[in-house]
Amino acid sequence: MSIYVGNLSYDINEQDLTEVFAEYGSVKRVHLPTDRETGRKRGFAFVEMGTEAEEASAITALDQAEWMGRELKVNPAKPREQRSNSRGGGGGGGDRERRNYRF
């Protein structure tokens, strides 16, 4: 399981999150997504802890807690959804040899 942490300050870093969540157990991993184009943090993170009991404790304690002037949103993370092909699918046979036909 993983924890979703939303409404984060853009000034936080992985170490900040590790310290906060370590109060509730062992932190295995912290992921702070960034925008591909700007490199700026996106205002949310994912935290993985040692056990589900530790994660449940952290969620209960930190959801709606104020941290760095913001009210945190802390929930179990939802599985990532499959992305559809943004070009609309289809396949155009782009590698095919072009042929000149006369009619």
N, C-alpha and C positions, 0 to 999 in steps of 0.2 A: 504494500500500500504506500501511497505517497500523499503528502499534504499540500493543498493549494493555499498560498498566502497572498491575498490581494490587498489593494489600496495601500501599497508600500510607498514610502518616500523614494524619490529618485536618487537620493544621496546615500542610501544604504549599500552595503557590500555583503559578500558571502560570510565574512567573519562576523559581522553584526548579527546576522540571522543565526549563525551557528551558536553564538553566545546566548541568545535569547532562548532558542529551542533546547540547548544543552541543560537548562534548568529542569527539563522534563524527561531527560534520558539521553542516550547516546545518539548523536547525529551522524548518520552515514554519508549523506550527500545533500548539498544545497545547489540548486540551479536557478540562476537569475537570467531569464531570457532578455536578449537585447534586440533592438530593431535592426534588421539586416542592412538597411540603407544608411541610417544615422549612427548606429552603434550605441544609441541611448538605451538605458534600461527601460523596460516596459511597464514597471509599476507592480509586478507580481513575481512570485517565485514558487518553486516546488522544493519541499524538504522531505527527505526520507530519514526515518529514525530506526533504531535497532529492533524494536518490537511494535506490534500493533497497539499494545497497551500504552506504550510511551506516546505513540502518535495520538491516541484517543485522549490521553491526559493533556497533551499540548493543545489539541483542538479545543477542548472544553475550557482550558484556562485562557487561551489567547484570542478566541473568536470575540470580536467586538471590543477588544482591549485597545486603549489608546497608546500609540507608540510613535514617537517623533512627530507629534501633532496630527496624527491620522488614526482613524478607527479601523483596525485590521479586520479583514474578512478571512477567516481560517476555517477550511472545510476539507473533507477527504477529496483528493483529486479525482476527477472523472477520467476514464480511459480516453486516450486520444482518438478522435474520429478519423476515419479514412478520408483523405481528400480526393475529390473528383478531379478529373482532368479539366483544367480551366479553359482549354481550347475547344471544348465541346466534343471531343472524341472524334471518331471517324477514321482516321488513318488515310493518308492520301497516296500511298505508294510512291513516296518521294525518291526512293532508290531505284525505281524502275527505269529501264532504258527507254529513251524517247524514240518513237518511230514516226516516220513521215508516211502518211497514208494518202493515196490518191483515190478520189471517188469519181 
